[in-house]
Amino acid sequence: MAEGIRSSVTGGSDGSETIQPEQGSAAATAVLPDHEERLPAEFIPTEVNLATSGYYDADWLRRFPGRERRNKRGEVTSRVPTRKTVDFGHGRLVHFLGSAEYGWPNAGDRDYEVALSALIQEQLERVEETLPEGTRAIFYLVPQPFGFTTAELLRKCDRQDNARERRAVREWIKRNHATVIEGSFKVAGPSGVSSRILAGTEPFITRFFCRGDDMGEGTLADKNLLWFAPWLLDNFKYGYVKSLDLRLHQALRAPIAKLLYPLLDRGWFASNGHPYQKRYSQLAALLSLKCWRFLADIKDQIDPALQELQGQRFLEQWEYRKASDGADFVIRFFPGPKWHEDQAARARRGELAATIEQGSRALPVAAAPLTPELEYLVTLLEDAAGRKDADGHSRAFYEQCVRKLSRTAIFKARAQVMAEVREGRIQKSPAHLLAHLLSEALDALEKPSPPATPAGSPSAKQGAAVQPAATSAGVPRGDQPARQATPPDQSSRPLRPEASAVRVDTGPAPIADLLQDAFRQFADPSLSLQPVNRPGASGGGGNPVPPASPA
């Protein structure tokens, strides 16, 4: 079996052919240098059965069913099987019947199928249907027939557009139409995923027209047209697909690595990120590899592909051990950083897609940078919550609060938390209490304002009586507009004066006036403000500023 990169068409003693695809760039090493910038993942949906059921041979060498295999002396040693059977256990069998004319699908055909999935993603049709229970759901359908040009497919494959590759694409279409499948495949439906016995023998592509073929009545196909099997259409419709990184698949060169990529990804996902193990004999059956007996031969066969996956940071490490029966080996695979990063990226994409479909809130828009004043307010909130609780999520919430709430509401919430901390009455944490108070203030903003009260009514007179009390806290009427009485459901608990002076870190000079103004708006007349000056701030040299006297 060939692991290297071949650049030409060669013939074997059994009549087989080796065709190495010409990539857009020369054969590159699998290990990326540390200084090289890695491109972000480009996820595409791929059909699960074709990638993980043994449909492809892990080789660049094309095997043709029924052809004889000969040794160096020209003696017939065996014949290429015309039928492949994969046993998944629990009575679930899948059979593949190959074509003697076009051969078995191999790793090169997997490249075309992945590129086809990328084109399918671009042409999915969004429809809304009513489920049997009466709920409405959104699905994405693959158009039938599915049309594409050969140039588009080769571009997604990152291959050169030449006569040889165009001929290979035509043969790939015919090969997938001639290779039939029978047995039990995983098929999705409205109620979930289940094993379904395929009706008869169904190929992956049930019908096709290549560009230039006669479609009848003198009409020629202007592009390649494909009709897919019903089980594949259902899997795309109901979401039984696996997102794979197109760039990572293109970067892999070893055929075993290309086919191990979806197998390991699915295995780690099923094990919730824990190491995934597989018997070597089962892995060899899935990849159509020769099953070796000795560990040294197994390592020579598998390790080059695993080293390539490790170089791409997809695989952390692997280990071999004897099976419990002693007649086989078990390979244990450990996920690498790349796999964990892809899982996090898929989760973010899923949340964003759910937000778009539900339409419950607008798409996130990059907010403008905070001004120095708002940045200082965020710092004050983080200090009140405690640095250990000021994680990224909390900071985003604090930034939202300082953008929406008034400065008075910010300082009142902060002062209340600090007072509760001094009294030792915090039940959970300062961050929890601060988030509760700020959330109440945000909810108050969203509530509709109460209707205007007619002049002369008792409530209007009560509101007028409140105004002098609002200006008796040391803020002259000329300094700010008169404030309305705060509704009872929007008020916070009053500050509890615990000392005759409150020390406030005024920060930079422009913030000092802000804090002085905010303090006068809600301070108790019995309290006085004693700023703590910093070198270079207003007041100079750290000399104390006389405390502000209440009006």
C-alpha positions as CSV (number, residue, x, y, z in Angstrom):
1,M,0.0,0.0,0.0
2,A,1.4,3.4,-0.9
3,E,1.6,6.1,1.7
4,G,3.7,8.6,-0.3
5,I,2.7,11.3,-2.8
6,R,2.8,10.1,-6.4
7,S,2.7,12.6,-9.2
8,S,2.0,10.5,-12.2
9,V,-0.2,7.6,-13.4
10,T,1.5,4.3,-12.9
11,G,0.3,0.8,-13.6
12,G,0.4,-2.2,-11.3
13,S,0.9,-5.9,-12.0
14,D,-2.8,-6.5,-11.4
15,G,-3.9,-3.9,-13.9
16,S,-4.6,-1.3,-11.2
17,E,-3.9,2.4,-11.6
18,T,-2.5,4.9,-9.2
19,I,-3.6,8.5,-9.7
20,Q,-2.3,11.1,-7.3
21,P,-4.3,14.4,-7.6
22,E,-2.3,17.4,-8.6
23,Q,-2.7,19.9,-5.8
24,G,-2.7,23.6,-6.3
25,S,0.7,23.7,-4.4
26,A,3.6,21.3,-4.2
27,A,3.6,18.4,-1.8
28,A,4.0,20.2,1.6
29,T,4.9,18.8,5.0
30,A,2.1,18.1,7.4
31,V,3.7,19.9,10.3
32,L,3.1,23.7,10.2
33,P,5.9,25.9,11.6
34,D,5.1,27.6,14.8
35,H,5.6,31.0,13.2
36,E,3.1,30.3,10.4
37,E,-0.3,31.8,10.8
38,R,-3.1,29.2,10.7
39,L,-6.2,30.0,8.7
40,P,-9.5,29.8,10.5
41,A,-11.6,26.6,10.1
42,E,-14.0,26.5,7.1
43,F,-16.7,24.1,8.3
44,I,-18.9,22.2,5.7
45,P,-21.7,19.6,6.3
46,T,-20.7,16.1,5.2
47,E,-22.9,13.0,5.0
48,V,-22.0,10.7,7.9
49,N,-22.5,7.3,6.4
50,L,-20.2,7.8,3.4
51,A,-17.4,9.0,5.6
52,T,-17.6,6.4,8.4
53,S,-19.0,3.2,6.8
54,G,-16.0,1.9,4.8
55,Y,-17.2,3.3,1.4
56,Y,-13.7,4.5,0.4
57,D,-10.4,2.7,0.2
58,A,-7.6,4.4,2.2
59,D,-5.2,4.4,-0.8
60,W,-4.4,6.3,-3.9
61,L,-4.1,3.0,-5.7
62,R,-7.4,2.2,-7.5
63,R,-8.6,-1.4,-7.1
64,F,-10.8,-2.9,-9.8
65,P,-13.2,-5.6,-8.6
66,G,-12.6,-9.0,-10.2
67,R,-9.1,-8.3,-11.4
68,E,-6.3,-10.8,-10.7
69,R,-3.4,-10.0,-8.4
70,R,0.0,-11.4,-9.5
71,N,3.3,-11.7,-7.8
72,K,6.7,-10.8,-9.3
73,R,6.8,-14.1,-11.1
74,G,3.5,-13.5,-12.8
75,E,1.6,-16.0,-10.7
76,V,-2.0,-15.2,-9.7
77,T,-2.2,-14.9,-6.0
78,S,-5.7,-13.5,-5.5
79,R,-8.5,-11.5,-7.0
80,V,-9.8,-8.1,-6.0
81,P,-13.1,-8.7,-4.2
82,T,-16.3,-7.5,-6.0
83,R,-18.1,-7.1,-2.6
84,K,-17.2,-5.4,0.6
85,T,-19.0,-6.1,3.9
86,V,-18.7,-4.0,7.1
87,D,-20.2,-5.4,10.3
88,F,-21.1,-2.7,12.8
89,G,-22.5,-5.1,15.4
90,H,-26.0,-5.7,16.6
91,G,-26.9,-7.3,13.3
92,R,-26.2,-4.1,11.3
93,L,-24.4,-5.0,8.1
94,V,-23.5,-2.8,5.1
95,H,-22.5,-4.2,1.7
96,F,-20.8,-2.4,-1.1
97,L,-20.8,-3.8,-4.7
98,G,-18.1,-2.3,-6.9
99,S,-17.8,-1.7,-10.6
100,A,-15.3,-3.7,-12.6
101,E,-15.1,-0.8,-15.1
102,Y,-14.7,2.2,-12.8
103,G,-13.1,0.5,-9.7
104,W,-13.6,1.0,-6.0
105,P,-13.8,4.6,-4.6
106,N,-10.6,5.6,-2.9
107,A,-9.2,8.6,-1.1
108,G,-9.1,10.7,-4.3
109,D,-12.9,10.2,-4.6
110,R,-13.3,11.3,-1.0
111,D,-11.7,14.7,-2.0
112,Y,-14.4,15.1,-4.6
113,E,-17.2,14.2,-2.2
114,V,-16.0,16.7,0.4
115,A,-15.8,19.4,-2.3
116,L,-19.3,18.4,-3.4
117,S,-20.5,18.9,0.2
118,A,-19.1,22.4,0.1
119,L,-21.0,23.2,-3.0
120,I,-24.2,21.7,-1.5
121,Q,-23.9,24.0,1.5
122,E,-23.9,27.0,-0.9
123,Q,-27.1,25.9,-2.6
124,L,-29.2,24.6,0.3
125,E,-32.9,25.8,0.0
126,R,-34.5,27.0,3.3
127,V,-38.1,25.8,3.7
128,E,-40.6,25.8,6.6
129,E,-42.8,22.8,7.3
130,T,-45.4,21.8,9.8
131,L,-44.5,18.7,11.8
132,P,-47.1,16.0,12.7
133,E,-47.5,17.4,16.2
134,G,-48.4,20.8,14.8
135,T,-45.2,22.7,15.4
136,R,-43.4,24.5,12.6
137,A,-39.8,23.8,11.8
138,I,-37.2,25.0,9.4
139,F,-35.3,22.6,7.2
140,Y,-32.7,22.9,4.5
141,L,-33.2,20.9,1.3
142,V,-30.7,19.8,-1.4
143,P,-32.0,21.0,-4.8
144,Q,-32.8,18.2,-7.2
145,P,-31.2,17.9,-9.7
146,F,-28.1,19.4,-8.1
147,G,-26.1,21.3,-10.7
148,F,-22.5,22.4,-10.6
149,T,-19.6,23.0,-13.0
150,T,-16.4,21.0,-13.0
151,A,-14.4,24.1,-12.5
152,E,-16.3,24.9,-9.2
153,L,-15.7,21.4,-7.9
154,L,-11.9,21.5,-8.7
155,R,-11.7,24.9,-7.1
156,K,-13.1,23.5,-3.9
157,C,-10.7,20.5,-4.1
158,D,-7.8,22.9,-4.5
159,R,-6.8,21.1,-7.7
160,Q,-5.6,22.3,-11.0
161,D,-8.2,22.7,-13.8
162,N,-6.8,20.6,-16.7
163,A,-8.0,17.9,-19.0
164,R,-6.8,15.1,-16.7
165,E,-8.7,16.4,-13.7
166,R,-11.9,17.0,-15.8
167,R,-11.8,13.4,-17.0
168,A,-11.3,12.3,-13.5
169,V,-14.4,14.2,-12.3
170,R,-16.5,12.5,-15.0
171,E,-15.2,9.1,-14.0
172,W,-15.9,10.0,-10.3
173,I,-19.5,10.7,-11.1
174,K,-19.9,7.4,-13.0
175,R,-18.1,5.5,-10.3
176,N,-20.5,6.7,-7.6
177,H,-23.4,5.8,-9.8
178,A,-22.0,2.3,-10.4
179,T,-21.0,1.5,-6.8
180,V,-24.2,0.4,-5.1
181,I,-25.0,0.1,-1.4
182,E,-27.2,-2.3,0.4
183,G,-27.9,-3.1,4.0
184,S,-28.6,-0.9,7.0
185,F,-27.6,2.8,6.9
186,K,-28.2,5.5,9.5
187,V,-31.0,7.7,8.2
188,A,-32.6,10.7,9.8
189,G,-36.2,11.6,10.0
190,P,-38.7,13.9,11.8
191,S,-38.5,11.7,14.9
192,G,-34.7,11.3,15.0
193,V,-31.9,9.1,13.6
194,S,-32.5,5.3,13.1
195,S,-31.0,2.4,11.2
196,R,-32.9,1.9,8.0
197,I,-32.7,-1.0,5.6
198,L,-32.1,0.5,2.2
199,A,-34.7,-0.5,-0.5
200,G,-32.7,-2.8,-2.8
201,T,-29.4,-1.6,-3.9
202,E,-29.1,2.2,-4.0
203,P,-26.0,4.1,-5.2
204,F,-24.9,7.4,-3.8
205,I,-25.8,9.1,-7.1
206,T,-29.0,7.5,-8.6
207,R,-29.0,9.5,-11.8
208,F,-26.7,12.0,-13.6
209,F,-25.9,14.0,-16.6
210,C,-22.4,15.3,-17.2
211,R,-21.8,18.6,-19.0
212,G,-22.5,18.1,-22.8
213,D,-24.6,14.9,-22.4
214,D,-27.8,14.7,-24.4
215,M,-30.8,15.1,-22.0
216,G,-33.3,14.3,-24.7
217,E,-35.2,16.3,-27.3
218,G,-31.9,17.7,-28.5
219,T,-31.1,19.4,-25.1
220,L,-27.5,19.3,-23.9
221,A,-26.6,19.7,-20.3
222,D,-24.8,23.0,-19.7
223,K,-23.4,21.7,-16.3
224,N,-23.1,18.5,-14.3
225,L,-26.5,17.4,-12.9
226,L,-26.8,14.9,-10.1
227,W,-29.8,13.2,-8.5
228,F,-29.0,11.8,-5.0
229,A,-30.3,8.8,-3.1
230,P,-33.4,9.5,-0.8
231,W,-31.4,8.6,2.3
232,L,-28.8,11.2,1.6
233,L,-31.4,13.9,1.0
234,D,-33.2,13.0,4.3
235,N,-29.9,13.2,6.2
236,F,-29.2,16.7,4.9
237,K,-32.8,17.7,5.5
238,Y,-33.0,16.5,9.1
239,G,-29.4,17.4,10.0
240,Y,-27.7,14.0,10.2
241,V,-24.5,15.5,8.9
242,K,-21.1,16.2,10.4
243,S,-19.3,19.5,10.1
244,L,-15.7,19.0,9.0
245,D,-12.9,21.6,8.3
246,L,-12.4,21.8,4.6
247,R,-9.0,23.4,5.0
248,L,-7.8,20.6,7.3
249,H,-9.0,18.0,4.9
250,Q,-7.1,19.7,2.0
251,A,-4.0,19.9,4.1
252,L,-3.8,16.2,4.7
253,R,-1.8,14.2,2.2
254,A,-1.8,10.6,3.4
255,P,-4.9,8.7,2.3
256,I,-5.3,7.0,5.7
257,A,-5.2,10.4,7.4
258,K,-8.0,11.7,5.1
259,L,-10.3,8.9,6.1
260,L,-9.3,8.8,9.8
261,Y,-10.2,12.5,10.2
262,P,-14.0,11.9,10.2
263,L,-13.7,8.6,12.1
264,L,-11.8,10.2,14.9
265,D,-13.9,13.3,15.0
266,R,-17.1,11.3,15.4
267,G,-15.5,8.9,17.9
268,W,-14.3,11.8,20.2
269,F,-17.7,13.5,19.9
270,A,-19.4,10.3,21.0
271,S,-17.0,9.9,23.9
272,N,-17.5,13.5,25.0
273,G,-13.8,14.4,24.3
274,H,-12.3,11.4,26.1
275,P,-9.8,9.1,24.3
276,Y,-11.4,6.9,21.6
277,Q,-10.2,3.4,21.0
278,K,-10.6,1.0,18.1
279,R,-9.5,-2.5,17.3
280,Y,-7.0,-2.6,14.6
281,S,-8.8,-5.4,12.7
282,Q,-12.0,-3.3,12.6
283,L,-10.1,-0.2,11.5
284,A,-8.4,-2.1,8.7
285,A,-11.8,-3.4,7.5
286,L,-13.3,0.1,7.5
287,L,-10.3,1.5,5.5
288,S,-9.8,-1.6,3.2
289,L,-6.3,-2.1,4.5
290,K,-4.2,-5.2,4.7
291,C,-4.5,-6.6,8.2
292,W,-1.0,-7.2,9.6
293,R,-0.2,-9.6,12.4
294,F,2.9,-8.0,14.0
295,L,2.9,-4.6,15.8
296,A,6.0,-3.4,13.9
297,D,4.1,-3.9,10.6
298,I,1.0,-2.2,12.0
299,K,3.1,0.9,13.0
300,D,4.7,1.1,9.6
301,Q,1.2,1.1,8.1
302,I,-0.6,3.5,10.5
303,D,1.9,5.8,12.1
304,P,2.7,8.0,9.1
305,A,-0.9,9.1,8.9
306,L,-1.2,9.6,12.7
307,Q,2.0,11.7,12.6
308,E,0.4,13.9,10.0
309,L,-2.8,14.4,12.1
310,Q,-0.6,15.1,15.0
311,G,1.3,17.7,13.0
312,Q,-2.0,19.4,12.3
313,R,-2.7,19.5,16.1
314,F,-5.8,17.4,15.5
315,L,-4.4,14.3,17.3
316,E,-2.5,14.7,20.6
317,Q,-1.1,11.2,20.9
318,W,-1.9,7.5,20.4
319,E,-0.9,4.2,21.9
320,Y,-1.1,0.5,21.1
321,R,-2.0,-2.3,23.4
322,K,-2.9,-5.9,23.2
323,A,-6.5,-6.8,23.0
324,S,-8.1,-8.8,25.8
325,D,-8.2,-11.9,23.6
326,G,-4.5,-11.5,22.7
327,A,-5.2,-12.0,19.0
328,D,-5.5,-8.3,18.1
329,F,-4.3,-4.8,19.0
330,V,-6.3,-1.9,20.3
331,I,-5.3,1.6,19.2
332,R,-6.2,4.5,21.6
333,F,-6.4,8.0,20.1
334,F,-6.3,11.2,22.2
335,P,-7.9,14.4,20.9
336,G,-5.6,17.4,20.1
337,P,-6.0,21.1,20.6
338,K,-7.4,21.5,17.1
339,W,-10.3,19.2,17.8
340,H,-11.2,21.1,21.0
341,E,-11.0,24.4,19.2
342,D,-13.3,23.1,16.4
343,Q,-15.8,21.9,19.0
344,A,-16.0,25.4,20.6
345,A,-16.3,27.0,17.1
346,R,-19.1,24.7,16.2
347,A,-20.9,25.5,19.4
348,R,-20.6,29.3,18.7
349,R,-21.9,28.7,15.2
350,G,-24.9,26.7,16.5
351,E,-25.8,29.4,19.0
352,L,-25.6,32.1,16.3
353,A,-27.7,30.0,13.9
354,A,-30.4,29.5,16.6
355,T,-30.4,33.2,17.3
356,I,-31.0,33.9,13.6
357,E,-33.7,31.3,13.2
358,Q,-35.6,32.3,16.4
359,G,-35.3,36.0,15.6
360,S,-35.7,36.7,19.3
361,R,-32.9,39.3,19.3
362,A,-30.8,41.2,16.9
363,L,-27.5,39.9,15.6
364,P,-24.5,41.0,17.8
365,V,-22.9,44.1,16.5
366,A,-19.4,45.2,17.4
367,A,-19.9,47.9,20.1
368,A,-17.8,51.1,20.0
369,P,-14.9,51.2,22.4
370,L,-15.6,52.5,25.9
371,T,-14.8,56.1,26.6
372,P,-12.3,56.7,29.6
373,E,-15.2,57.7,31.7
374,L,-17.2,54.5,31.0
375,E,-14.1,52.4,31.4
376,Y,-13.5,53.8,34.8
377,L,-17.1,53.0,35.8
378,V,-16.6,49.4,34.7
379,T,-13.4,49.2,36.8
380,L,-15.4,50.5,39.8
381,L,-18.0,47.7,39.3
382,E,-15.3,45.1,39.0
383,D,-13.8,46.3,42.2
384,A,-17.1,46.1,44.0
385,A,-17.8,42.6,42.7
386,G,-14.3,41.3,43.6
387,R,-11.5,40.7,41.1
388,K,-11.9,36.9,41.3
389,D,-15.5,37.2,40.0
390,A,-14.7,39.7,37.2
391,D,-14.5,37.2,34.4
392,G,-15.1,37.9,30.7
393,H,-18.8,37.3,30.9
394,S,-19.2,39.7,33.9
395,R,-17.2,42.4,32.2
396,A,-19.5,42.2,29.1
397,F,-22.5,42.6,31.4
398,Y,-20.9,45.6,33.2
399,E,-20.1,47.3,29.9
400,Q,-23.8,46.9,28.9
401,C,-24.8,48.4,32.2
402,V,-22.6,51.5,32.0
403,R,-23.8,52.1,28.4
404,K,-27.5,52.0,29.3
405,L,-27.8,53.1,32.9
406,S,-27.4,56.5,34.4
407,R,-24.4,57.3,36.5
408,T,-26.6,57.7,39.5
409,A,-27.9,54.1,39.2
410,I,-24.4,52.7,38.8
411,F,-23.1,54.5,42.0
412,K,-26.2,53.5,44.0
413,A,-25.8,49.9,43.1
414,R,-22.1,49.9,43.9
415,A,-22.6,51.8,47.2
416,Q,-25.3,49.3,48.3
417,V,-23.0,46.3,47.6
418,M,-20.1,47.9,49.5
419,A,-22.4,48.6,52.5
420,E,-23.6,45.0,52.5
421,V,-20.0,43.8,52.4
422,R,-19.1,46.0,55.4
423,E,-22.0,44.7,57.4
424,G,-21.1,41.1,56.5
425,R,-24.6,40.3,55.2
426,I,-23.6,39.0,51.8
427,Q,-25.3,35.6,51.4
428,K,-23.7,34.5,48.1
429,S,-21.1,36.9,46.8
430,P,-20.7,40.6,46.1
431,A,-20.8,39.9,42.3
432,H,-24.2,38.1,42.6
433,L,-25.7,41.0,44.6
434,L,-24.3,43.6,42.2
435,A,-25.6,41.7,39.2
436,H,-29.1,41.5,40.8
437,L,-29.2,45.2,41.5
438,L,-28.0,46.1,38.0
439,S,-30.5,43.7,36.4
440,E,-33.3,45.3,38.4
441,A,-32.2,48.7,37.1
442,L,-32.1,47.4,33.5
443,D,-35.6,45.9,33.9
444,A,-36.8,49.3,35.2
445,L,-35.6,50.9,32.0
446,E,-37.6,48.5,29.8
447,K,-40.9,49.1,31.8
448,P,-43.2,51.6,30.2
449,S,-43.4,54.9,32.0
450,P,-46.6,55.5,34.0
451,P,-49.3,57.7,32.4
452,A,-49.3,61.4,33.1
453,T,-51.3,62.3,36.2
454,P,-53.8,65.2,35.6
455,A,-53.0,68.4,37.4
456,G,-54.8,68.9,40.6
457,S,-55.1,65.2,41.5
458,P,-54.0,64.0,44.9
459,S,-51.1,62.0,43.4
460,A,-49.9,65.1,41.5
461,K,-49.9,67.1,44.8
462,Q,-47.9,64.3,46.5
463,G,-45.4,64.4,43.6
464,A,-45.0,68.1,44.0
465,A,-44.3,67.7,47.6
466,V,-41.4,65.4,46.9
467,Q,-39.5,68.0,44.8
468,P,-38.2,70.0,47.7
469,A,-36.8,66.9,49.4
470,A,-34.9,66.0,46.2
471,T,-33.1,69.4,46.3
472,S,-32.4,69.4,50.0
473,A,-29.6,66.8,49.7
474,G,-27.1,69.5,48.7
475,V,-27.8,69.9,45.0
476,P,-29.0,73.4,44.1
477,R,-31.9,73.6,41.6
478,G,-29.8,75.5,39.1
479,D,-27.2,72.7,38.8
480,Q,-29.5,70.0,37.3
481,P,-33.1,69.7,36.2
482,A,-35.8,68.7,38.7
483,R,-36.2,64.9,39.2
484,Q,-39.4,63.0,39.1
485,A,-40.4,60.8,42.1
486,T,-39.0,57.3,41.7
487,P,-41.7,54.6,41.5
488,P,-41.6,52.2,44.4
489,D,-40.7,49.2,42.2
490,Q,-37.6,50.9,40.8
491,S,-36.2,52.2,44.1
492,S,-33.2,50.7,45.9
493,R,-32.7,50.3,49.6
494,P,-31.2,53.5,51.1
495,L,-27.6,53.8,52.1
496,R,-26.9,53.1,55.8
497,P,-24.5,55.7,57.1
498,E,-21.8,53.8,59.1
499,A,-19.3,56.6,59.5
500,S,-19.0,60.3,59.5
501,A,-16.9,60.3,56.4
502,V,-16.8,58.2,53.2
503,R,-13.5,57.9,51.4
504,V,-13.9,57.7,47.6
505,D,-11.1,57.1,45.2
506,T,-11.7,59.9,42.7
507,G,-9.2,58.6,40.1
508,P,-8.1,61.0,37.4
509,A,-9.0,64.6,37.6
510,P,-11.9,64.4,35.0
511,I,-13.6,61.7,37.0
512,A,-13.5,63.7,40.3
513,D,-16.2,66.1,39.2
514,L,-18.3,63.1,38.1
515,L,-18.1,61.4,41.5
516,Q,-18.7,64.6,43.4
517,D,-21.9,65.2,41.4
518,A,-23.1,61.6,41.8
519,F,-22.4,61.7,45.5
520,R,-24.4,64.8,46.1
521,Q,-27.4,63.3,44.2
522,F,-28.1,60.5,46.8
523,A,-25.8,61.1,49.8
524,D,-27.2,61.5,53.3
525,P,-26.8,65.0,54.8
526,S,-24.9,63.5,57.7
527,L,-22.1,62.2,55.4
528,S,-19.2,64.1,54.0
529,L,-17.0,63.4,51.0
530,Q,-13.3,63.2,51.6
531,P,-11.5,62.5,48.3
532,V,-8.3,60.5,48.2
533,N,-6.0,62.5,45.9
534,R,-3.3,60.9,43.7
535,P,0.0,62.5,42.6
536,G,-0.7,64.5,39.4
537,A,-4.5,64.7,40.0
538,S,-6.3,67.9,40.9
539,G,-5.3,69.2,44.3
540,G,-1.6,68.5,43.5
541,G,1.0,66.7,45.6
542,G,-1.4,64.5,47.3
543,N,-2.7,67.2,49.6
544,P,-6.2,66.6,50.8
545,V,-9.0,68.6,49.3
546,P,-11.4,70.1,51.8
547,P,-14.5,68.0,52.2
548,A,-17.6,69.1,50.4
549,S,-20.1,70.6,52.8
550,P,-23.7,69.6,52.3
551,A,-26.1,72.4,51.1
